[in-house]
Amino acid sequence: MYMLYSLLLLVYFLVRLPLVAYAAWRHGKLLGNIRERCGRLPASINPDHQRSIWIHAVSVGEVLVGCRLIAGLREAYPDHRLLMSTTTVTGQRVARALDDAVDGTFYFPFDLPPFIARALDRVAPDLVIVIDTEIWPNFLRACRRRGVKTVLANARLSVGSYRGYRLVRPFMHRVLGDLEWVCAQTESWRQRFVDLGTAPTRATVTGSLKFDKLDLAATGAELHVGDQVLSFFRFAAGRPVLIAASTLSGEEEPVLQAFARIRETAPDAVLIIAPRHPERFAKARLLASVDEHEVVLRTDLPADGSSRADVVILDTIGELTRLYQIATLVFVGGSLVPAGGHNILEPAVFGKAIVFGSHMENFSEIAQQMIVADAGIQVQTAGELEEVLVELMADPVRRADLGVAARTVVDANRGATQRTLSTIAQLFPVEKALRAVNRPTHHAVQ
């Protein structure tokens, strides 16, 4: 079965490579380091073959979530190198910006045995922590054979993925048997892993690390002091600010229509649009310019924070979370169109009024908690989104109630970081880590 999987993966890779290369060229994106994806990591990743802990985070969101574990891992395993891999180019950029938080970053290798073997030889991990849900059969199999502990942290399994995996349930039973532990966000997701083959004794509910991701006071004035990003937005101080976060095609239009109506009664209002994908920055700017707004890219804002802009297109990576501090109202995108939704916890931690669409499959349980607690408003259509945004911007009392409830939901669910670290410590105790550091290594790095 593994041979068939590898063959199919190789065929898929060969078929997709020209398409991916063309898309990267068309949108001006880099393909990333192909050598690293083939397992040929630079010697600087682990020059002395020191024992390490490998954290894998697919993209930006997973990198930021993984940061919650880094400090605890550093404290518990000071003699291990902390190394982080990503799959996407944007995720790699954010990981590299972590400075001294991790000891090295690289691209995750393609899940083919020779590539995996090369990467494992260089990284020399004792423990691998995969953030969210990245299940690579050959990688997990190679880790088990080498005695490397593997943990799926902040694990979730959507209905679509669960149904797909059930079609190959016997194979998934073997794959999940190679995984040492599953730290699931919720009981329902834990049960899905168990149903697919994870032993019940190796799957626990630790909660969502995203509730812990921002360890900040919701509205403290100190947050605004010394923040270089916010200094570019001084022009928005004291003005109503609508943020459309992580938007996809078809979501900016109703937001812009709502904004036009909002400006009829609040002419000083500001709209910040943060497209989910960099290749849509120009498209979002074009859409905003149709209504004769004063539109500017975030990268073109003057450093002194003076601007006449009505609409700002956030054409940067990793800044959105900090901008929630200045928001009056937030619409979280990827939810009005069938894309599974995006993170609604980031604005919630700042006590903001939040609106999202009906497609929240990737955050279904969190979205349900927010709805039950009257901590967010879910809309079904573009027309309904427009009406709700206009109504909320004119109703400060309702916005305040939603914001307080949103922050309460976040506070009630904190603690996933410590629960996850405690689980890891049981699987890979500190004294075992010390023995791993002291034993000799014999890796043939290619």
C-alpha positions, 0 to 999 in steps of 0.5 A, spaced: 500 500 500 505 504 501 508 503 494 502 504 491 501 511 495 508 513 493 507 511 486 501 515 485 504 521 489 510 521 484 505 521 478 501 527 481 508 531 483 510 530 475 503 532 473 503 538 477 510 541 477 509 544 470 502 547 473 505 550 479 511 553 476 506 556 471 502 559 476 508 561 480 511 565 474 504 568 473 503 571 480 510 572 481 511 567 486 517 563 488 517 556 488 521 555 494 527 551 495 526 545 490 533 542 493 530 542 500 523 539 498 527 534 495 531 533 502 537 536 501 537 541 507 543 546 508 548 544 513 547 550 517 540 547 519 544 542 524 551 543 522 554 538 528 548 533 528 545 535 535 539 532 537 533 536 535 526 537 535 522 538 529 516 543 528 512 542 522 507 548 520 504 548 513 503 556 512 503 562 516 497 561 521 500 554 523 507 558 524 504 563 528 500 557 532 506 553 533 510 559 536 505 558 542 509 552 544 516 554 542 518 558 549 515 551 553 519 547 548 526 551 549 525 551 557 524 543 557 529 541 552 534 546 552 539 542 549 535 540 543 535 545 537 528 547 535 527 547 527 521 549 523 519 547 517 513 550 512 510 548 506 508 555 503 513 560 501 509 565 505 509 561 511 517 560 510 517 568 510 514 568 517 518 562 520 524 566 518 522 572 521 522 569 528 529 571 529 532 567 535 526 563 537 528 557 532 535 555 530 533 554 523 527 554 518 527 550 512 521 547 507 518 540 508 520 535 503 516 531 499 513 525 502 517 520 498 522 515 501 529 518 499 527 525 500 524 524 507 531 520 509 535 525 507 531 530 511 531 526 517 539 525 516 540 532 517 535 534 522 536 528 526 530 529 530 528 526 537 521 529 536 517 531 531 511 536 532 506 537 526 501 543 527 494 542 525 493 536 520 498 534 516 498 526 515 504 524 511 504 516 511 512 515 508 514 521 513 511 518 519 513 511 517 520 513 517 520 517 523 517 510 527 523 506 524 528 511 527 525 511 533 523 518 533 517 520 537 511 524 533 505 528 535 500 531 532 498 538 535 492 542 535 489 537 531 483 537 527 479 533 522 474 536 517 468 533 515 470 533 508 477 530 510 474 525 515 470 522 509 476 522 504 480 518 509 474 513 511 475 511 503 482 508 505 480 506 512 485 500 512 491 504 510 489 510 514 489 505 520 496 503 519 498 510 518 495 513 524 499 507 528 505 510 526 503 517 530 505 517 537 500 522 539 494 526 537 492 532 541 486 534 538 482 541 539 475 538 540 472 531 542 469 530 536 475 531 532 479 526 537 473 521 535 474 522 528 482 520 529 480 514 533 475 512 528 480 512 523 485 508 527 488 512 532 488 508 539 483 511 544 489 511 549 493 515 544 488 521 543 487 526 548 483 533 547 488 539 549 484 544 546 485 549 541 492 553 541 489 559 537 485 561 543 492 562 547 496 564 540 495 572 543 497 573 550 495 580 550 490 584 554 484 586 549 484 593 549 490 596 553 493 602 551 500 599 552 498 595 546 499 601 541 506 604 544 512 602 540 508 598 535 511 600 528 506 597 524 500 601 528 505 607 527 503 607 519 495 607 521 495 613 526 491 617 521 485 612 523 486 614 530 479 616 533 475 614 526 471 608 525 475 602 522 472 596 518 477 590 517 475 585 512 480 580 514 483 574 509 478 575 504 477 571 497 474 573 491 467 575 491 467 577 498 470 584 497 464 587 493 459 586 499 464 589 504 465 595 499 458 596 498 457 596 506 462 601 506 459 606 501 453 606 505 457 607 512 460 613 509 454 616 508 453 617 516 460 616 518 464 620 512 471 619 516 470 611 516 476 607 514 476 600 511 482 596 511 482 590 506 486 584 507 486 579 501 488 572 503 492 571 497 498 576 495 496 575 488 489 578 489 492 585 492 492 588 485 485 586 484 482 588 491 485 595 490 482 595 483 475 593 486 476 599 491 478 604 486 471 603 482 467 607 487 472 613 487 475 612 494 482 614 496 485 607 496 492 606 498 497 600 499 499 598 506 506 598 503 505 605 500 503 609 507 507 614 509 512 612 515 509 618 519 502 615 519 499 621 515 494 619 510 488 621 506 486 614 505 479 611 505 481 604 504 487 601 505 489 594 502 494 590 506 499 588 502 503 585 507 504 578 511 503 577 518 501 584 520 493 583 520 493 580 527 496 587 530 491 591 526 485 588 530 487 593 535 484 599 532 478 595 529 471 598 530 468 592 526 471 586 523 468 581 518 472 575 517 473 572 510 473 565 507 467 564 510 462 567 505 464 563 499 465 555 500 472 556 503 472 553 510 472 560 513 478 563 517 480 564 524 475 568 528 479 568 535 484 573 533 479 579 533 476 576 539 482 576 543 481 584 542 474 584 544 472 586 537 465 585 534 465 580 529 461 578 523 463 571 519 459 567 513 456 560 513 462 557 510 466 556 517 467 548 516 475 549 518 472 552 525 466 549 526 466 548 533 469 555 535 464 558 530 458 555 534 461 557 541 461 564 538 454 563 536 451 560 542 455 565 546 452 571 542 459 573 541 459 573 533 454 574 528 453 569 522 450 571 515 448 567 510 448 571 503 452 577 501 446 582 502 445 580 509 453 581 510 452 588 507 446 590 512 449 587 518 455 591 517 451 597 516 447 596 522 453 594 527 457 600 525 451 604 527 450 601 533 456 602 539 452 598 544 451 592 540 458 592 538 460 592 545 456 587 547 459 582 542 466 584 543 465 583 551 462 576 549 467 574 544 473 575 549 469 571 554 469 565 549 477 566 548 478 567 556 474 561 557 478 556 553 485 558 554 490 553 557 491 549 550 498 550 550 500 548 557 496 542 556 499 540 549 506 541 553 504 537 558 502 531 554 509 532 550 513 531 556 509 525 558 511 522 551 518 525 551 520 526 558 526 531 560 530 525 562 529 521 556 531 528 552 538 528 556 539 521 554 538 522 547 543 528 547 548 524 550 548 518 546 552 519 539 549 520 533 551 516 526 547 519 520 550 519 513 548 526 510 547 526 503 
